Amino acid sequence: MGQMSFYSADALPRAITDLEGVLCAGGEMSLFGRGTAARLTIVLGAPPPEPEDLPDDEPVPVEPAPSVPDEPVPVEPAPSVPDEPPPPPTVLVDQRTWEEGVDEIPDDDLPVRDDGPPADAEPGPPPPAPAPEPPSVTDPEAEWRAHALCCAFRGRGVPAEVERAPDGRPVVRSAFRADLLPLAQQWHTEAKHAPDALHLDGPRLRLWVLAAGRWSGRAYTLGLDPSAPTTHEPLLTACQRAGLGATLAEDADAPVVRIVGRARQRRLAELVGGRPRALHDGVWPDRLSGSMP
């Protein structure tokens, strides 16, 4: 790779300010209480596609009823039944009502007969549907990023854990810490914004690559925060100041900074330093990566 750059991640000590690279990639800061501590969170991976609207069911053709002749149909008279008085009702009496002098038969001693619900009874409510299972996670790249970022957080003295978003994507979330408060103050006021004096050295770029770097054809791209479009131009300027000669590809769902050209890509590879272990294909910007053109 040649001589190591003074701003390379391998030459600079680790610092909590390196986490600005995660904010470049779409991380969010949240405050605790009255602003005594802050937490860094990032959701990894693309959101799952929404289900397509199914077409309405086609109407089922109904065959017309057979025609009925207009002529009257003869009806035979019902057989005559002699008028007889109905039999007297049968009364069941518990012998104890006579022997013990009680007024009523106990309910426990009455004969019980269960003939089921009446024929004209309305059906009851259907049984509740089973709870939906959480969506399965099938994005190995997002899983690798989550593990790599957790290691990077802890390597800078910030404990972090991997949780799950409602759609199943991994979420890396740090603990609330007072030493993260300066980052929250620099990147968040009323809305998220990139600091004007942001300096993208190797460690910051390394965490940006871990969170949202990948190859796209012959260009290497760094993902931006689609929910904070005001950060895109300042981050592009910071990339250009770092000697990456980047361009901006605005996409409503996946905006990126594009780095084209072998010299610029080699410069980025020098800044981010050596590859991490168990690297996912197509993520790291060096010639050893399988997706490098």
C-alpha positions in Angstrom: 0.0 0.0 0.0 3.0 2.3 0.2 4.0 4.7 2.9 1.5 5.1 5.7 -0.4 8.4 5.8 0.0 10.5 8.9 -3.9 10.6 9.0 -4.3 6.9 8.6 -6.4 5.0 11.2 -3.3 2.8 11.8 -1.2 5.8 12.7 -3.6 7.7 14.9 -4.7 6.7 18.4 -8.3 5.7 18.9 -10.6 8.4 20.3 -14.3 8.9 21.0 -14.4 11.6 18.3 -13.9 8.8 15.7 -17.6 8.0 16.2 -18.4 11.0 14.0 -17.9 8.6 11.1 -21.0 6.7 12.3 -23.0 10.0 12.3 -21.9 10.6 8.7 -23.4 7.2 7.8 -26.8 7.9 9.4 -26.3 7.6 13.1 -28.5 9.6 15.5 -27.7 11.2 18.9 -30.3 11.3 21.6 -30.1 13.1 24.9 -30.9 11.8 28.4 -32.9 13.8 30.8 -32.0 17.4 30.8 -29.0 16.9 28.6 -26.5 15.4 31.0 -25.7 12.4 28.8 -26.1 11.3 25.2 -26.4 8.0 23.2 -25.5 7.1 19.7 -27.7 4.8 17.6 -27.6 3.6 14.1 -29.9 1.2 12.2 -28.1 -0.9 9.6 -29.2 -2.3 6.3 -31.9 -1.3 3.9 -35.5 -1.4 5.0 -37.5 -4.4 3.7 -39.6 -3.8 0.7 -43.3 -3.0 1.3 -45.7 -5.8 0.2 -47.3 -5.2 -3.1 -51.0 -4.4 -3.3 -52.9 -7.5 -4.3 -55.6 -7.1 -7.0 -59.1 -7.2 -6.0 -60.8 -10.6 -6.3 -62.7 -11.0 -9.5 -66.5 -11.4 -9.1 -67.7 -14.9 -9.3 -70.3 -15.4 -12.0 -73.6 -16.5 -10.7 -75.8 -18.8 -12.8 -79.4 -17.6 -13.2 -82.0 -19.6 -11.3 -84.1 -22.0 -13.4 -87.3 -20.6 -14.7 -90.5 -21.7 -12.9 -93.7 -22.4 -14.9 -96.6 -20.1 -14.3 -99.1 -22.9 -13.9 -100.1 -23.7 -10.3 -98.8 -26.8 -8.8 -101.4 -29.0 -7.2 -101.0 -29.5 -3.5 -102.4 -32.5 -1.7 -104.4 -31.7 1.5 -102.8 -32.7 4.8 -104.3 -35.8 6.5 -106.9 -35.0 9.1 -105.9 -35.6 12.7 -108.5 -36.2 15.4 -108.7 -33.6 18.1 -107.3 -35.2 21.2 -106.3 -33.3 24.4 -102.5 -33.1 24.9 -101.1 -35.4 27.5 -100.5 -33.8 30.9 -96.9 -32.5 31.4 -94.6 -34.8 33.4 -93.3 -33.1 36.5 -90.1 -34.5 38.1 -90.1 -34.1 41.8 -87.2 -35.0 44.1 -88.3 -37.3 46.8 -86.5 -35.1 49.3 -89.0 -32.3 48.7 -91.6 -34.4 50.4 -89.4 -36.0 53.0 -87.3 -33.0 54.1 -89.9 -30.3 53.5 -87.7 -28.0 51.3 -89.4 -25.6 48.9 -87.2 -26.0 45.8 -85.1 -28.7 44.2 -81.4 -27.8 44.5 -79.9 -26.8 41.2 -77.1 -29.4 41.6 -79.7 -32.2 41.5 -81.6 -31.1 38.4 -81.0 -33.2 35.3 -78.7 -31.4 32.8 -79.0 -31.9 29.1 -76.7 -30.3 26.6 -78.1 -30.2 23.1 -75.6 -27.6 21.8 -76.5 -24.1 20.6 -79.9 -23.6 19.0 -80.0 -23.8 15.2 -80.9 -20.1 14.9 -78.1 -18.9 17.2 -75.7 -16.3 15.8 -72.1 -17.5 15.5 -69.7 -16.2 18.2 -66.6 -14.1 17.5 -63.8 -16.0 15.8 -60.8 -17.0 17.9 -58.0 -14.4 18.0 -55.4 -14.7 15.4 -51.9 -15.8 16.6 -49.4 -13.0 17.2 -47.2 -12.4 14.1 -43.7 -13.7 14.3 -40.9 -11.2 14.1 -39.5 -10.8 10.6 -36.4 -12.9 9.9 -33.1 -11.2 9.3 -31.5 -12.4 6.1 -28.9 -9.6 5.4 -25.5 -11.0 6.3 -23.8 -7.7 5.4 -25.9 -5.8 8.0 -25.1 -8.4 10.6 -21.4 -8.1 9.9 -21.5 -4.3 10.2 -23.4 -4.5 13.5 -20.7 -6.8 15.0 -17.8 -4.7 13.5 -19.3 -1.4 14.9 -19.9 -2.9 18.3 -16.2 -3.8 18.4 -15.2 -0.3 17.2 -17.4 1.3 19.9 -16.0 -0.8 22.7 -12.5 -0.2 21.4 -13.1 3.5 22.0 -14.4 2.9 25.5 -18.1 3.1 24.7 -20.1 0.1 25.5 -22.7 -0.9 22.8 -25.2 -3.6 22.2 -27.0 -4.9 19.1 -30.8 -4.7 19.2 -33.5 -5.3 16.6 -35.7 -2.7 14.8 -39.4 -3.6 14.4 -38.7 -4.6 10.8 -35.9 -7.0 11.9 -32.8 -4.9 11.0 -29.9 -4.8 13.5 -29.5 -1.7 15.6 -26.3 -0.7 17.3 -27.0 1.3 20.4 -24.5 2.7 22.8 -25.1 3.4 26.5 -26.0 6.9 27.7 -22.7 8.6 28.5 -21.6 12.1 29.5 -18.5 11.9 27.2 -20.8 11.6 24.2 -22.5 14.9 24.9 -20.1 17.0 22.9 -20.8 15.0 19.8 -24.6 15.5 20.3 -24.0 19.2 20.8 -22.0 19.5 17.6 -24.3 17.4 15.4 -27.7 18.1 16.8 -29.4 21.3 17.7 -33.0 21.5 16.4 -32.1 19.1 13.6 -29.1 17.0 12.6 -26.4 18.9 10.8 -22.7 18.3 10.0 -20.2 20.6 11.7 -18.6 23.1 9.3 -15.1 22.3 10.6 -15.5 18.5 10.3 -12.1 16.9 9.5 -12.4 13.4 8.0 -9.2 11.7 9.1 -8.5 8.0 8.9 -10.3 6.8 12.0 -13.5 8.7 11.2 -13.5 7.4 7.6 -12.9 3.9 8.9 -16.0 3.9 11.0 -17.9 5.4 8.1 -16.8 2.5 5.9 -17.8 0.0 8.6 -21.2 1.5 8.8 -22.1 2.3 5.1 -19.2 1.7 2.7 -19.5 -0.6 -0.3 -18.6 -1.0 -3.9 -21.1 0.0 -6.6 -19.7 -1.0 -10.0 -16.3 0.8 -10.4 -17.2 3.4 -7.8 -16.7 3.1 -4.1 -19.6 4.7 -2.2 -20.1 6.0 1.3 -23.8 6.0 2.4 -25.4 9.1 3.7 -28.3 9.8 6.1 -31.5 10.0 3.9 -33.4 11.6 6.8 -30.9 14.5 7.1 -30.3 15.9 3.5 -28.7 19.1 4.9 -25.7 17.0 5.9 -25.0 15.8 2.4 -23.2 18.9 0.9 -21.0 19.5 4.0 -19.9 15.8 4.0 -19.1 16.0 0.3 -17.0 19.1 1.0 -15.2 17.3 3.9 -14.5 14.3 1.6 -13.0 16.6 -1.0 -10.8 18.3 1.6 -9.5 14.8 2.5 -8.3 14.3 -1.0 -11.0 11.9 -2.1 -12.4 13.9 -5.0 -15.9 12.6 -4.3 -19.2 13.4 -6.0 -22.7 13.3 -4.6 -25.3 10.9 -5.9 -28.6 12.1 -4.5 -31.2 9.3 -4.1 -34.3 9.7 -2.0 -33.8 6.3 -0.4 -30.1 5.7 -0.6 -28.0 8.9 -1.1 -24.2 8.2 -1.3 -20.9 9.9 -1.8 -19.2 8.4 -4.9 -15.4 8.0 -5.1 -14.2 7.1 -8.6 -10.6 6.6 -9.8 -7.9 4.2 -8.7 -5.8 7.0 -7.1 -8.6 8.3 -5.0 -9.7 4.9 -4.0 -6.1 4.0 -3.0 -6.1 7.2 -1.0 -9.2 6.1 0.9 -7.7 2.7 1.5 -4.6 4.2 3.0 -6.7 6.4 5.3 -9.0 3.7 6.7 -6.0 1.4 7.4 -5.8 -2.4 7.6 -8.8 -4.7 7.0 -10.7 -6.1 9.9 -11.0 -9.8 10.5 -13.7 -11.8 8.9 -14.3 -9.1 6.4 -17.6 -9.2 4.3 -17.0 -9.2 0.6 -17.4 -5.9 -1.3 -17.1 -3.7 1.8 -13.4 -2.7 2.2 -11.8 -0.2 -0.3 -8.6 -2.0 -1.1 -7.3 -4.4 -3.8 -7.6 -7.4 -1.6 -11.3 -7.1 -1.5 -13.1 -9.6 -3.8 -15.3 -6.9 -5.3 -12.5 -4.5 -6.2 -12.5 -3.9 -9.9 
